[in-house]
Amino acid sequence: MQRAAVVYFSQTGTTAHAANEIHRIVGGPLIEIHRQPAYPEDYAQLVTVAQQEREAQVLPTLMPLTASLDDVDTVFLGFPSWWAQPPLVIDQFLRTTDLRGKTIVPFLTSVSSTIAESQATLQRLVQHAGARLAPGVTANTPEVLQAFMAQYEG
Ligand SMILES: Cc1cc2nc3c(=O)[nH]c(=O)nc-3n(C[C@H](O)[C@H](O)[C@H](O)COP(=O)(O)O)c2cc1C
């Protein structure tokens, strides 16, 4: 495979776990996206802040990425499903990072929502970034993630 990176946002650690699994297989930079300031840790406050942000469509400020994506061809991009959509952190990452010519492979964790529900949003943002959207995965079980990653192994 061409050079890969794993980039993810994770509020409570579930997506981070999937990101680590993918990184174990593909290597390359492992980059966590951080909102600046961080979302509240308290669940009710988090929901309030995230909901206000979404309703007002205010794109959050992000911390600078901790590694360069310049030499990377394939970006595995992970996030939790929030209201069946990528969090606005992901919108902001896709709008503000130079991803031209790269392939984006999305992976999502959730209670029940699927990557298919985020597809239209991802397609729009990835296309706008001049990148290509590859099929993604709803990475809610190790078995599903492992089966999906088989195509990238070796
Ligand atoms: C603000 C918010 C909205 C959420 N909306 C959904 C949803 O629409 N569908 C779903 O299946 N799970 C939803 N969840 C649950 C998360 O997607 C799920 O717990 C995810 O695995 C968390 O990943 P993380 O630990 O990497 O942050 C939501 C969680 C939060 C905090």
The ligand as a Tripos MOL2 file, in Angstrom:
@<TRIPOS>MOLECULE
LIG
   31    33     1     0     0
SMALL
NO_CHARGES

@<TRIPOS>ATOM
      1 C1        -23.1340   14.3940   21.0430 C.3       1 LIG1
      2 C2        -23.2750   12.9320   20.7480 C.ar      1 LIG1
      3 C3        -24.1340   12.4990   19.7440 C.ar      1 LIG1
      4 C4        -24.2320   11.1390   19.4210 C.ar      1 LIG1
      5 N1        -25.0610   10.7600   18.4010 N.ar      1 LIG1
      6 C5        -25.1210    9.4390   18.0510 C.ar      1 LIG1
      7 C6        -25.9270    9.0060   16.9460 C.ar      1 LIG1
      8 O1        -26.5960    9.7780   16.2620 O.2       1 LIG1
      9 N2        -25.9410    7.6830   16.6400 N.ar      1 LIG1
     10 C7        -25.2200    6.7540   17.3470 C.ar      1 LIG1
     11 O2        -25.2720    5.5690   17.0200 O.2       1 LIG1
     12 N3        -24.4350    7.1370   18.3890 N.ar      1 LIG1
     13 C8        -24.3650    8.4490   18.7560 C.ar      1 LIG1
     14 N4        -23.5550    8.8450   19.7970 N.ar      1 LIG1
     15 C9        -22.7140    7.8430   20.4530 C.3       1 LIG1
     16 C10       -21.2900    7.8340   19.9070 C.3       1 LIG1
     17 O3        -21.2650    7.8580   18.4790 O.3       1 LIG1
     18 C11       -20.5240    6.5800   20.3380 C.3       1 LIG1
     19 O4        -20.5540    6.4470   21.7260 O.3       1 LIG1
     20 C12       -19.0860    6.6230   19.8250 C.3       1 LIG1
     21 O5        -18.5530    5.3080   19.7680 O.3       1 LIG1
     22 C13       -18.1830    7.4840   20.7210 C.3       1 LIG1
     23 O6        -16.8800    7.5150   20.1550 O.3       1 LIG1
     24 P1        -15.6670    8.1900   20.9600 P.3       1 LIG1
     25 O7        -15.5000    7.4350   22.2620 O.co2     1 LIG1
     26 O8        -14.4940    7.9790   20.0600 O.co2     1 LIG1
     27 O9        -15.9910    9.6240   21.1810 O.co2     1 LIG1
     28 C14       -23.4630   10.1870   20.1430 C.ar      1 LIG1
     29 C15       -22.6230   10.6240   21.1770 C.ar      1 LIG1
     30 C16       -22.5260   11.9720   21.4950 C.ar      1 LIG1
     31 C17       -21.6060   12.4180   22.5860 C.3       1 LIG1
@<TRIPOS>BOND
     1     1     2 1
     2     2     3 ar
     3     2    30 ar
     4     3     4 ar
     5     4     5 ar
     6     4    28 ar
     7     5     6 ar
     8     6     7 ar
     9     6    13 1
    10     7     8 2
    11     7     9 ar
    12     9    10 ar
    13    10    11 2
    14    10    12 ar
    15    12    13 ar
    16    13    14 ar
    17    14    15 1
    18    14    28 ar
    19    15    16 1
    20    16    17 1
    21    16    18 1
    22    18    19 1
    23    18    20 1
    24    20    21 1
    25    20    22 1
    26    22    23 1
    27    23    24 1
    28    24    25 2
    29    24    26 1
    30    24    27 1
    31    28    29 ar
    32    29    30 ar
    33    30    31 1
@<TRIPOS>SUBSTRUCTURE
     1 LIG1         1 GROUP 0 **** ****
